[in-house]
Amino acid sequence: MVAAPPLAPSEFEIFAEDAAGSPLPVYGRQLFSQVPTTFAAIDHVPVPANYVIGPEDELLIRAWGKIDLDTNVTVDRNGQIFVPKVGALRVAGLHYEQVEGYIRSAIANLYRDFELNVTMGQLRSIQIFVLGSARQPGAYTVSSLSTLVNALFASGGPSATGSMRRIELRRGGQVVTEFDVYDLLRNGDKSHDAQLLPGDVIYIPPVGPQVAIYGSVDEPGIYELKGETTIAAALKYTGGLTNLAEADRVLLERIQNHRRRRVDEFPLDPAGSRRTLEDGDMLQVFPISPRFENAVTLRGNVALPGRIPWHEGMRVSDLIPSRDSLITRRYWNQQNHLVAPLTAVGSQNLPTGNQNQPGAQGAGQYQQGMPGTGLYQQGMPGTGLYQQGAQGPGQYLQGMPGTGPTSRGLWSAESYAGPRPPLDVMTDLFQYSAEINWEYAAIERLDQHDLSTHVIPFNLGRALDDPASSDNQVLQPGDVVVIFSRSDLPLPEDKHAAFVRVTGEVNAPGVYRINPGQTLRELVERAGGLTPHSYLYASQLTRASTRAAQELELRQAAEQMQRDLAARYAAQPTTGASGATNEQTQLSTQQALLTQLATVHPTGRVVLDMKPNAQTVQDIPEFPLEDGDQFYIPFKLNTVQVAGAVYNENAFRYQPRKRLGAYLNDAGGPTRQADAKRIFLIRADGTVVSRQRHDEIWQTDFAKTVMLPGDAIIVPNKVKGPNVFAQQWPAFTQILSQVGTMGAVLGTAY
């Protein structure tokens, strides 16, 4: 089967498309959208009893008893067959059901006591004609079992201007039957189909009156009328009105006397349904309005958003019967969990925590820090950075709650290798908080005069607590009441609950709700104060707003360095083939460094600038806290980290008063690829001291700098390339240290 040749749209189809705004299908045409490349005779079906035997039909004759026959005979052009031992018999014109009895009678004249079986063999082919407004008119050779419908399919059906409803089968100048395709499609009625005989003519007359029906009906399209047709009868062709159709009005466009167009609108009541359609009419059925005449809509942070029937005098307090109805189902579902949820390290959905995400790398991987150093993002417990790869797959970082490398979901021993992950209270408080904005809710109301939308704000708390207050607004039909949560409209600091997590060397680590203006010192006091093993100098305060600012700064710096690098190489003259190769290598290396910079995720660490000998709560600055802050106090460290371009990257035992140069010597010193002029030191408190800056300001030997527990010495690789890139390299390093990426190399041997 292949697609039939496309039909050019008729003038009325173009006219209907213009009126409806989109093409309308001609009803019944889809039936003939596929036609056979060659017509295959229908030979493998039972022969009907009324089949008329004719020349070229084959009969299979089997007889046994007093006569033995097994022969295949073909009807000749004279309508006869020759049966051995019997003679010639004329069978043309007999029905198939009559043939066996006729042959039995002929044999019985000569023989007795026998059995006979006669069946049809190969059937003859006949030639018929499909004429008139057919898609492919002409002469067709078809099986003698073919009917009018078979021939219609073979010829592709009516053309764009052919009738679907008055197809005639003519034989000997007489109309044998008239076939209506609509009867077949709509009612499954094939009673007017007829078997074809040689020389039959199928005539498809020009299309009759047509109307277009579109809008809210099951099958919009162009329909051919047959006789006087009412609107009700025509709508039956379309399958009827949809359940969204408006019965109060339809639109009828009509061409009167081939002179002018008129439009008429009327309801589909009994009188309207009895109106008759004429050729060229366009009937549009409108959908009902989606407006609710007697409902008020409640949506937003509510348990069951939806529509509520309106009644006279209805107010906000009638719509919201209790405060419990504002708690969402999601909140209760989360509260009902009996198994600890897993959380992604530094999930992007959280306002708290570090943003270094292990992703698919898994345990045992490391993220490049400063380009060329290859150092591990070790960090203290709970920072969300990678631990040593020796931990193996399926492990997670111990420390602050909610720092596991897996994505959020329910933990089970079968699907997780390692100990049960800790609860992430901060995530739950932020994502599943039931906190409502009691100060502001809104009513959306359509102004019937100018059809504009008005927003009527009101105090939700007063509306529910004091039904007599003006905030308990009187509602009108069609109003939409919207309830907001803290995630929809951020509340001012003194209006919503703020939570901070404190962990590490405090007597009562956990998540605390803070009041506006509460400081870090006060928080530690609430957490029971410091333990004897606390190392305040290396404490970490991470903040969501700081992390966002660091991400922006890091992205802008990387983009600027990329532009400068491209401009530098574009303006630099080429110095032969070897020079061009060298320049391309340098460019690729530097672009790789910038690509690494783009993958760095800031931690949002805030440097607190405490003294190295800080030991008491009074040494903690009175630094105001923000919602989502996390404060971690490690226990006393006893290592110094040396990383980067040295012969032995490692953590070395801290020794009081031991200097930077001595630790470099313990690591074997800088390699040949090291940039010794740009060595820098990351203090345990997150501050950075570079060799260039130190020598410039203090005029002292950088190597004599006294180290502190938890410090890290970073030896970068040399950066080859244009001077402008080398000049930007210190800024590159400074950016990395500011976002806390290099601050993560604090020792882990404690």
N, C-alpha and C positions, 0 to 999 in steps of 0.2 A: 504494500500500500504506500502511496506517495500523496503528498499534499496536492490538492487540485489547484489549477492555475488561479491566481488571485483575481477576484472580480473587481472591476472598476466600480466605485460607488455610484448609485443612480442619483439623479437630481434630487429626489425626495430624501435619500439618505443624507446628502450634504445639507439639505434644508433642515432636517431633524437634528443633525449634529450641531448646527449653528444655534438652534433654539434651546437644546438641552445642555449645551456646553461641553459635551463629550460624545464620541461615536455611539450610536445605538445599534445593537446587532439586529439583523433581519431574522425574525423567528423562523426556525426550520432550516436555515442555511447551514448551521453547524452539522446537521445530519449528513451533509454531502461534502464535508471539508476534506475527507480522505476518499480517493477513488483508486481502484486497482490499475496497475500498469497493463496487465493483460487479463482478460476475463477468463477465469478458470471454470470449466463446465462442472455442474453439480452432478457428479457421477457416483458418489459414495454415500448416497442416502436412499432409504427405501422408496420404491416407486409407488406413487399413490394409485389407488384403485381406479380412479377416473382418468388415468393417463391414456391418451389416444395413440394407438400404435400407428407408425408411419414408416415410409421408406428409410432404410439405413439403420433401423432399430435391430438389435440382435436378440434372439430368443435362444434360451438354453433348454433343450428338451431331453428329459430322461424318462424311459419306460422300461418295465421289467415284468416278467410273467410269460405269457404265450408269445409276446413280442419283446425283443430286446433292442432298445434305442438309447444312444448317447451321442447327441449331435448338437452343434451350434449352427443356427441358421440365421441369415440376415434377410430382412424384408427388402425385396427389389423395388425398382421404381414403379412397377405395376401393382405393388401392394401385396405380392405373393411371397410365400416361402415354399421350399421343396423339402418334404419330410421323407427320408428313405423308407421304402416298403409301404408308403402310404400315398405319396404323390404331392402335387401342388395344392396349396391351400391359400385362399385370399384372407389376410388378416388385417389389412390396412383399414383404419376407421373404427376398429374394435377398441373398447376400453380394456385396460390391462386385466381387470377382474373377469372379463369375458373370454380371454384368449384360451385359458386352460380348458374350459368347458367345450369351446368350439373344437379344439384339437382332439379332445377325448371322444367327442361324437364322431369325428372323421375316422379315427382309428377303430372305434367300436363297430363301424360298418364292416370291418375286415377281420378283427380279432376279438377274442373273448378272454376273460380272466387275466387282466393285466392292471398294473398300477402306473400312474403318470404324474410327473412333476414338470411344470413349465415356469421358468423365471426369466427375468430380463437380464441381458448381458450389456454390451456397450450401447449407450443411448446415442441417438442421432443429434446433430447440431442443426439449429435453425437460424435463419436470417430474419432479423426484424429491423425496424427503422425508428429512430428517435428524432422527431422533427419539431419545429416551432421554436419557442424561446428556451432552448436547452443550452446548457453550458458547452456541451460538445455534441452538436447534432451530427447525425450520419447513420450509416448502416452498421449493424452489430451482429456478429455471429455468437449465439448464446446456446446454452444447453437447452434441450427440449423440455427440461423440467423447470426452466426459468419462468418467473412471473413478472408482472409489471414492475414491482418494487425492485426486483433484481436488476432489471434493465435500467431503472432510474439510477441505481448506484453505479452501474457500469458506465453510464454516460455523464456522471457528475451532477445530475439533477438540473433544476431550472437555472437559467441565467439570472443576472441581476434584475432583469425586466420580465422574468418568467413567473407564472403563477404557481403557487404551492397548493392551491385548493381546488383546481378544476382540471386535473391532468386526465386526458382521455385515452382510452385504448380503443383503437378503430380496427375493424376487421370487415373486409368486403364492403367498405363504404358505410358501415353502420357502427355506431358507438356501442361497444360491448359493455364498458363500465367507465365510471368517472371516479377518480381517486383523489382524496383529500389528505395531504400530508399531515395537517393539523389533527385529524382523527387518529392517526398513528402515533404522533408525538404526545398528544394530551390525554387520549383515552386508550391507547394501545389497540385501536380498532383497525384490523387488517381485512375486514370482511369484503371490501370492495376491490381487493387485489384479485388478479385473474391470471391463469396460466397462459403463456404465450404460444402462438402457433406460427408456422412459417408465413412471412409476409405481413405480420401484424405491424401496425403503426401506432407508436406512442406519441401523442401530440400534446405539447405544453403550450397553452395559450398565453398571451400577454398577461401580466399581473393585473389583478383587479384593484379595487379601491384599497388604499393603504392608510393606516393611522399610526402615529407614534404615541406610545404610552411610557412615561418615565416618572421618576420620583420614588416614592415609598411603595413600590410594588415588588413582588418577588422576582420577576423577570422583566425588567425594562427592555423595550425593544420596539421594532417596527412590525406591525401585524397587518395581514391582508384580510379584508372583510369579505364575507360571502352572504349576499343578500342583506336585508335590513338587520342591523346589529345595534343593540342597545349598549350603553356604557357598562351595565352590569354583566352582559355577555362578553364584552371585550375584556373586562377585567379578569374573567375566568381564564382567558388565554394566558394572562400574565402570572397565573397562580394565585391571584388575589392580592389584597393589600397586606403589607407587612404589619407587625404588631405595633409599629411606631407611626403608622400612617394616621393623619388627621382626617376624620370623616366629615368635619364641618365645612370643608371647602376644598374644591378642586378648581383648576384653571383650564379652560378650553379655548384653544386658539383655532380659528377657522378662516379659510379662504372662501369668500362669497363670490360666486359667479365669475371666478377667475379674474376678479377686478380688485378686491381689497381684502385686507386682513382685519379680523375683529377678535376680541378677546372677551370671554365671559367667565365669571366666577360664581359658583353656586355650591351648595352642600350636597353631599352624597346621601341624601335622604331618598325615600322611595320614588319621589318625583324626579329627582336628579338622576337616579340610576336608570330610569326608563327613557331618558333622552337618547336619541339615536345619533350615531356617529356618521360622518361623511368623509369622502375621499380627501386626504390632506390634513385632517384634523390632528392637533397636538394636544394630548391630555396629560396634565401634570398633577400628580398627587403629592400634596405637601406632607412633611413629617410633623408630628406634634412638637410643640415647644418643649425644650428640656427644663423649662422653669417649673418649680414646684409652687403651687398656689397656696398651700397651707402647711409649709414646713420651715423649720429653722435648722441650719447646719451648724454642728459643733465639730471643730477640728483642732489639731495641734497636739499639745502634750496632755492628752486625755486617755482614759482607759479604753473607751469605746467611741471613737469618732463616728459621726454619722448624722442622719437627719431625724429630727424629732417633730411630731405633729404640733403645729402652732394652734394656740387658742387665744381668745380675746383676753387681754391683760397679762399675757405671758411675760415673765421677767427672767433675768440672768439666773437668779436663784432657783427658778423652776427648771431651768436647763441643766444646772449642776446641783444635784440634790445634796452632795456631801463632798468634803475635801478628798475622801478616798477615791472618788470617781475620777480624779485627776492623775492618779498614779497609773502609769502605763503597764500593760501586760508584760512588756519586756523587763521592767524593773522587778516584778514579782517572779518571773521566770528565773532571772539571775539570782534573786534571793533564795530560791528553792533549790539551787544546785548543791548537791551533797559532795561532789568531787571537785577538787581544786582545779581551776582553769589554768591552762598554760598560757603564757604571754610571750610575745616576741621581744627580744632584747631591743630596747629603744624603739618600740613600735611607733611608726609615724603618726598613729592615731592618738598617742598619749601626749599630754602637755608636760610630762615629767620624764626624767631618766635620760640616759645617754642614747645617742642616735646611731651608734655603730651597730649595724645589723649583720649578723653572720650570714643570713640568707642561705643559699644552697652550698656555701663553702664547707660548712660543718666544722666540727672540732678538729684541731690539728692544723688548721690553716692559719695564715697570718695576713694581715693587711699591711701593705707597704706604708711606712710612715714618711719621713723625709726621703725624697727620691735618692736612690743609691745606697741607703743604709740597710734596707732589708730587715729592719728590726721588728721584733714582735710587739704587738700592741698588748703588753702584758697587763698592766694596771693592777690596782688594788681590787679586792673582792667587791663585786656589786657595781663596778663602773660600766659594765656592758661591753668591755673590750675583751679581746681574745686572751685566753690563758695559753700556757705552753701547749704545743701540739702533742706532747707525750700523753696528754690525758686520754687521747683516743676518741673515736666517734661516740656519739650518744651521750656525752657528758655536758654539763652546763656549769656556769660560773656560780659558785656559792657566794653568798654575801647578802646584799639587800634584796628584799622580796621582789620577785618578778623579773629576774634577769636571766631567765633560761633562753636558749637559742631557738626554741621551737616556736611555731606559729600558734595563735590562740586556739584552744580547743579543750576537750576534756581529757585529762591524763588517765592513762591506764598502764599497768605494768607490762601488758602484752605488747603495747605499741611504743614503749619508751624504755630505752636502755639506760639504767642509772637510777639514782634516788629520786623520790617524788619531788617535783619542782615546787618552790614556795608559792604561797598566795601572793597575788599582786593587788593589794588593797587599793593602791593609788589608781590603778586602771579602772577598777570597779567603781570607785568614787566618782571618777570623771565621766566614764562612758555610761554608767547605769544610774546616775544620781536622779532622784525623784524631785530635785529642787525646782520649784515653780517660781516664776516671776509674779509675785503677789501684787506688785505695784502697778503692773501694766498688763492689760488685756485689751482686745479691740473687737469692735463690731463693724463688719463690712456691710454697707447698705447702699442699694441702688436708688439714686434720686429719680423718681418717676417723671420729674419735670424736664431735666436736661440729660438724663440717662448717664450721669457721671457717678462714680463710686465714691462714697464718703466713708471715712474711717472715724469711728467714734471710740476714743479710748476711755477706759474706766479702770478703777482700782479694784482688782479682783478680790483681794482680801476683805475690803470693806463691803463689797457687794454680797459676799457670803456670810460675813459676820453680822452685818446690820442690814437686813432686808429693806428697812425703811429709808436707807441712804439713797442719795441721788446716783450713786454708782451702780445700784441695782436697776439697770436700764430696762425700760419697757421695750420688748422686742416686736418686730413687725415680720410678716411673712416674707420669706426670701433672705432674711438676715443670715450672716455667717459670723459666728462667734469664734475667735481664735485665741487659744491659750498658749502662752510662750513658756519655755524653760530656759535655764541658764545657757544651754547650748544654742538656742535660737537668738536670744538677745543677751549678750554678756551684761551681767549686773555690775554696779559699782562695788568697790571693795567692801564697803560697810553693809552691803545688802545681800551678799551671798556667802555661803560657807566656803572657807579656804582651808586646804589641807597641806601639810608639810610632812615629809618623811625624814626621820633622823635614825641613823643606824651606826653600828660600829661600837666604839668604846664609850658608851653611855650606859648608865645603870638600867634604863628602861627604854630600849629602842622600840620604835613603832611609828605609826601615823597619827599625827595630832592635828586637831582643828585649831586654827589660830584666829585671833581677833585682828582687826585692822590696826596696823602700826606695830604689831608685835615684832620683836627683834630676835636675832639669832641667839643672843645670849640668854634671853628669857626662855626660848624654846629648849635649850640644853638644860636649863634649870628645871623645867617641867619634866624633862626626860630623866630626872634623877641625878643630874650632874655627871662628871667625868669619872671613869675608872682609873685606877693607879697606872694602867698601862697605855693610856691615851697618848697620841702624838699629834698635838693640835697643829703644829706647823705644817703637817702634810694633809690636813683635813681638806675635804672637797665639798664645795657648794655648787650644785648644778641647777640651772634655771632655764625654763623654756624660752622666755623672751630673749635671753642672752644667746641661746643657741640659734634662734631665728636670725638675729643680727649677725652672728658669725657666719652663718650659711650665706647670707647676702653678700657680706664682705669677701668671703672666699670665692664665690662665683664671679663677682665683679673683677677681682684681682686676676683670676685665671683668664677671663675674657680679654682684659686689657693686655696681659702678657702675650696672649695668642695673637692679638692684632699687631702688637709691636714686633713680634717675631716674624710674622708674615711680611710686614712692611720692610723690615730690615733686609730679608733675603730677596725681596722683589727689587730693591734698589741696589743691591750689591752686584757689581759686574762679574761676569763669568770669566774664570781664568783657566781655560782649557778643559780637556776631558777629565784629567785627574782632579783638577780643582773643583769641577762641577760635582764629581762623585763624592769628594770630601765634604762639600757643602751640603749635599743631599743627606749624607750620613749624619752630620751634625744636626740638621733640621729634624730628621726622624727621631734622633735621641731626645732633643729638647721637646718635641711634640709629645713624646711618650711621657716625659716628666710632667708636662701640663695635663695630660690625660690622667695621670696618677693623682694630681692635685684635685681634679674634678671629682674623683671618687671618694675623697676624704669627707667624713661626716663629723661635724663639730660636736663636742660634748656639752657645750653651754656652761663650762666651768667659770665661776667667778673667783678671781684671786682676792683673798681676804687680807693679805699683807700682814700676817701675824709674825711675831718675833720667833726666832728658832727655839728660844727657851720658854715659850708659852706653855703653862702647865695647869692653870686654873680657869674656872669659868669666867673670872674677871678679865682674863686675857683675850676672851672672844669679843670681837667688836660688836657694838650695838647696831647691827646692820638690819634694816627692815626686811622682812620676808615677803614673798609673793606666793600666791596659790600655785601648788605644784612643785615648789622647791624641794630639793633633796640634799641632805647634809650627811656626810659620812666622815667619821673620825677613825683612822686606822690605829692599830697598836704600834708600839715603837718599832721602827724599822732598823735594820742592821746591815744594809747593803748599799752599795753605790753601783750604778749601772754604767757600763761603757759600751756604746753601740756605734755602728756606722763603719767607716772605712778604716778599721783596725784589724790587726792580725788575730785577735782573740776577743770577739764580742762576748761579754759575760757580765754577771753580777759579782762584785767583789765585796769581801767583808769590810764593813765600815770600821775605820780606826780613827779615833779622835785626833784632830789637828793634822791629819794626813791631807796632802795637797793634791790638786788636780793633776799636775805633771806626774806624780807618783802613780796615780791610778792609770794614767795613759801608759806608763811604762809596764805596769802589770798586764795590760792588754796587748803588749807587744809593740806598742807605738803605732802611728799612722802608716798606712800602706802607701805604695807609690801613687795610687789613684786618689789619695786623700787630699783635700783642700785644707791644709794646716792653718791657713790664715783665717779661715771662717769656722773654726771650732766654736761650739757654743755649749753652754751649761744650762740645763733645766733644773731649777731648784724644786724641792719636794712640794713647795707651796704653789707651783705653777708659773713662777716668774722665770724669765730667761735672761741670761747674761752671755753676750757674745764676745769673742776675743777682740774683734775690731773695735767695738764700742767700749770695752773695758780699758784697752790700752789707750784709746783716744781721750777718755775722761779722767781715768785715775793715774795714767802714766806709770803703771806698774806692770809687772810680769803676770800675764793671765795664768800661766802654769802654776803660780804660787797661791792661787785661790784655794782657801780652806774649804773642804767638802763637808757636807752635812748628810745625815742619814736620809736615804731616799732620793738623793740627787742623781742626775743622769748626765753623762758627758756624751755629746753627739759629735761625730767626726764626719762631715759630709764629703761626698765625692767631688772631684773637680768637674766643673761645668765648662765644656769646650764650646766655643761658638763666638758670635759677635759680642763686642763689649757691652752693648746695650742689654743683652740678656744676662751677662755676668753681673752687671750693675744691679739688676733687679733681683738677683738671687738672694741677697740678704733679706729683702722684703718678703720674698717667697718663704724663707725660713721663719721669719717673724710671724707671718700669717699662720703657718702650721702650729707654731707654739701658742699663739693666741687662742686658737680654737680648741686647744687641749689635746691635739693629736699626739704631740711629743710629750705632753705631760703625763701620758699613760705609761711611760717607761719606769715608773716607780717600782722599786724592787719588790719581789714576791717571796723572798726567803725570810719569812717571819712566822 
